[in-house]
Amino acid sequence: MKFPRDAPRQRVVRALAALGFRVVRVGNHIAMERENADGSRTPLTLPNHEVIRASTLRAICTQVGIDRDAFLEAYEA
């Protein structure tokens, strides 16, 4: 399965929330973070556009260590 070409912002945020991230701030960008088991936090910044491009999604997943298949599974749910 391929990354969605132009993914709706709300669906991407919902998928990331299912993977443990929560929205902490919304402006020109959406700031999210995940609390890890060891007490550390993983920040994530997403552009606040109507649709998110596949290349942007791939880069975000790589930066925060989300497996491609795990993201796609959460996105399709």
C-alpha positions as MATLAB code, in Angstrom:
seq = 'MKFPRDAPRQRVVRALAALGFRVVRVGNHIAMERENADGSRTPLTLPNHEVIRASTLRAICTQVGIDRDAFLEAYEA';
ca = [
       0.000    0.000    0.000;
       1.248    3.495   -0.860;
       1.081    6.687    1.145;
      -2.032    8.699    0.260;
      -1.191   11.311   -2.351;
      -3.140   14.208   -0.824;
      -4.274   13.104    2.628;
      -6.918   15.188    4.422;
      -5.389   16.929    7.448;
      -7.991   15.671    9.937;
      -7.496   12.065    8.866;
      -3.715   12.382    9.280;
      -4.131   13.919   12.754;
      -6.544   11.095   13.701;
      -4.034    8.462   12.513;
      -1.209   10.081   14.471;
      -3.451   10.260   17.555;
      -4.086    6.521   17.202;
      -0.292    6.090   17.262;
      -0.014    7.905   20.588;
       0.460   11.546   19.576;
      -1.639   14.375   20.973;
      -2.145   17.910   19.677;
      -0.430   20.481   21.895;
      -0.723   23.619   19.713;
      -2.374   24.722   16.487;
      -1.304   27.684   14.369;
       0.335   27.746   10.934;
       1.559   24.293   11.954;
       0.086   21.612   14.178;
       2.421   20.706   17.039;
       1.933   17.201   18.416;
       3.880   15.107   20.881;
       3.997   11.566   22.206;
       5.033   10.521   25.691;
       7.295    7.493   25.515;
       7.490    4.661   28.030;
      10.831    5.953   29.348;
       9.321    9.364   30.160;
      10.812   11.159   27.174;
       8.678   13.003   24.635;
       8.737   12.834   20.859;
       7.694   16.114   19.174;
       6.104   16.219   15.729;
       5.275   19.258   13.596;
       2.738   18.996   10.804;
       1.831   21.792    8.358;
      -1.711   23.049    8.940;
      -2.816   22.604    5.318;
      -6.118   21.172    4.100;
      -4.258   18.250    2.537;
      -0.862   16.784    3.412;
       1.352   15.561    0.563;
       2.722   12.017    0.535;
       6.334   13.238    0.593;
       5.606   15.295    3.717;
       3.975   12.294    5.423;
       6.946   10.064    4.601;
       9.385   12.631    6.008;
       7.367   13.067    9.212;
       7.119    9.310    9.775;
      10.862    8.925    9.251;
      11.701   11.793   11.634;
       9.611   10.430   14.514;
      10.321    6.751   13.892;
       6.853    5.611   12.836;
       6.879    2.470   10.724;
       5.292    3.057    7.305;
       2.927    0.092    7.667;
       1.889    1.174   11.185;
       0.980    4.648    9.887;
      -0.959    3.260    6.944;
      -2.847    0.854    9.198;
      -3.832    3.702   11.551;
      -4.721    5.910    8.558;
      -7.017    3.275    7.040;
      -8.784    2.510   10.349;
];
